Amino acid sequence: MYKRILIATDGSELAEKGLMKGLELAKDLDAEVDIVTVSEPWAVGMYDAMGWSVGYMNSPEYKADREETAQKILQPALATAQAQGVRANGVHVLDRYAADGVIDVAGERSSDLIVMTSHGRRGMTRVLLGSQTAEVLARSSIPVLVIR
């Protein structure tokens, strides 16, 4: 049925539930998994107001910081997959909105299914950016399993 499953995670407690359900499904189906986390674009206006330089987003430190943060999400997820006997790859998408990154990786990796949770954001961020899950649901050409 599904041979390659993309599991989106932001490292939150809710995303952990999605990861566990996605890995459970992958194990039952003997599917390979791509665990994806997305680092959203640098919010230049906000950081400029804090006195940070615009050039920071082009610096090696910026990319290293984003990669370090992503690995703190991906490495435990990959260890969980390994412990459950699921073949998994970690993917970090830099400077994309979550929905765009998830849809792009699903296409690149020929995913059969996307697994993600219903809420990744709270408060004003959700109002301003909208639901990334809803965006994936609206734009994906492959099935999306939403975990609540």
KAHU-V78507 format. One record per helix or strand of 2 or more residues. SS is the DSSP state (H for helix, E for strand). FROM is the first residue (numbers start at 1). LEN is the number of residues. If there is no record, write none. Layout:
ss:SS from:FROM len:LEN
ss:SS from:FROM len:LEN
This chain:
ss:E from:4 len:5
ss:H from:13 len:17
ss:E from:32 len:8
ss:H from:44 len:6
ss:H from:54 len:5
ss:H from:60 len:24
ss:E from:88 len:7
ss:H from:98 len:11
ss:E from:113 len:5
ss:H from:123 len:7
ss:H from:132 len:8
ss:E from:143 len:5
